[in-house]
Amino acid sequence: IALRVAKSMVVLSNISKPVSFILAKSSSFLLWLLRIEKRDDDAVTEEEIEFTMEDIDVLVEKIDGIRGATSMAGVYGEATSRKGTFTTYAYLGNENLQYYFSDELLYGRYFTREEYLDGKAVCVILENSAINVFGTADVVGMTIEMTLGKQTQDFTIVGVRSNNQSEMYNMMYMYL
């Protein structure tokens, strides 16, 4: 039994290596994008990680049942509109982040690969967040100022998703 389990674990380990590289590279990119400084005790440097969007495409192509792959990071911050300043939790990832969440898209669209690669300041927000911040749900095309990490920037809202969180959460969620 142990020999069979060991063989399975080797196969699983080989399959998961590319996913580990995706997570590390995307996390480093997002930290760089948000201008969050790396700690001195990091074991892996950016130069040692070589994983591209093309590598992600190969994973999606080669593994049945996968529609997309992304690393995902989350960061607390603040979102400001004419109605005030709100605490936000932003999910960061590439265009395939849309497959992670099962809630329905109500207005607009998801951001594209081109927008992601070009570093465009676009986001998809939840319906209750749109209502709390703007007083209406259809906010596609509107902008919101967000401070994430050490960077403050205006984001254009390209989509609104249905709520996937309980109303007892007094927090705004935005998907970037």
MOHUDA-V97065 format. One record per residue. RES is the residue in one letter. OMEGA is omega in whole degrees, 0 to 359 (none if undefined). NEAR is the number of other ideal C-beta (glycine too) atoms within 8 Angstrom. Layout:
RES | OMEGA | NEAR
RES | OMEGA | NEAR
This chain:
I | 182 | 4
A | 180 | 5
L | 178 | 6
R | 179 | 7
V | 180 | 8
A | 179 | 8
K | 178 | 8
S | 180 | 8
M | 177 | 8
V | 179 | 8
V | 179 | 8
L | 179 | 8
S | 179 | 8
N | 179 | 7
I | 185 | 8
S | 180 | 8
K | 179 | 8
P | 179 | 10
V | 177 | 10
S | 177 | 8
F | 178 | 12
I | 181 | 15
L | 182 | 9
A | 182 | 12
K | 181 | 12
S | 178 | 14
S | 178 | 10
S | 179 | 11
F | 181 | 8
L | 177 | 11
L | 177 | 9
W | 181 | 8
L | 180 | 7
L | 180 | 11
R | 175 | 8
I | 186 | 7
E | 177 | 4
K | 175 | 7
R | 181 | 5
D | 185 | 4
D | 177 | 4
D | 182 | 7
A | 183 | 3
V | 178 | 6
T | 178 | 6
E | 181 | 6
E | 181 | 4
E | 183 | 6
I | 180 | 11
E | 179 | 6
F | 187 | 10
T | 174 | 6
M | 177 | 8
E | 177 | 6
D | 177 | 11
I | 179 | 15
D | 179 | 8
V | 177 | 8
L | 181 | 13
V | 180 | 11
E | 188 | 6
K | 184 | 5
I | 181 | 7
D | 175 | 3
G | 179 | 3
I | 179 | 8
R | 181 | 5
G | 179 | 11
A | 177 | 9
T | 164 | 13
S | 181 | 12
M | 175 | 10
A | 177 | 10
G | 181 | 8
V | 173 | 10
Y | 178 | 7
G | 179 | 12
E | 175 | 9
A | 183 | 15
T | 173 | 10
S | 180 | 10
R | 179 | 2
K | 178 | 7
G | 180 | 5
T | 184 | 5
F | 172 | 12
T | 181 | 8
T | 171 | 14
Y | 184 | 12
A | 172 | 15
Y | 182 | 13
L | 179 | 9
G | 180 | 12
N | 185 | 12
E | 180 | 12
N | 175 | 12
L | 180 | 12
Q | 181 | 10
Y | 181 | 7
Y | 183 | 9
F | 184 | 9
S | 182 | 3
D | 187 | 9
E | 173 | 5
L | 184 | 13
L | 182 | 9
Y | 172 | 9
G | 187 | 9
R | 172 | 6
Y | 176 | 9
F | 187 | 13
T | 176 | 7
R | 180 | 8
E | 178 | 7
E | 179 | 11
Y | 182 | 11
L | 179 | 7
D | 180 | 6
G | 180 | 6
K | 181 | 9
A | 178 | 8
V | 181 | 10
C | 172 | 15
V | 181 | 15
I | 177 | 17
L | 180 | 16
E | 181 | 12
N | 176 | 10
S | 179 | 14
A | 181 | 15
I | 180 | 10
N | 187 | 9
V | 187 | 13
F | 181 | 10
G | 179 | 4
T | 182 | 7
A | 183 | 9
D | 185 | 8
V | 180 | 13
V | 181 | 10
G | 178 | 5
M | 178 | 8
T | 177 | 7
I | 178 | 14
E | 178 | 11
M | 173 | 16
T | 179 | 10
L | 186 | 10
G | 181 | 9
K | 186 | 5
Q | 174 | 8
T | 185 | 5
Q | 173 | 8
D | 178 | 8
F | 174 | 13
T | 181 | 11
I | 180 | 17
V | 180 | 12
G | 177 | 13
V | 180 | 16
R | 175 | 15
S | 184 | 9
N | 176 | 9
N | 181 | 8
Q | 177 | 9
S | 179 | 4
E | 180 | 6
M | 175 | 4
Y | 180 | 6
N | 185 | 3
M | 178 | 8
M | 178 | 14
Y | 176 | 12
M | 178 | 17
Y | 181 | 12
L | none | 12
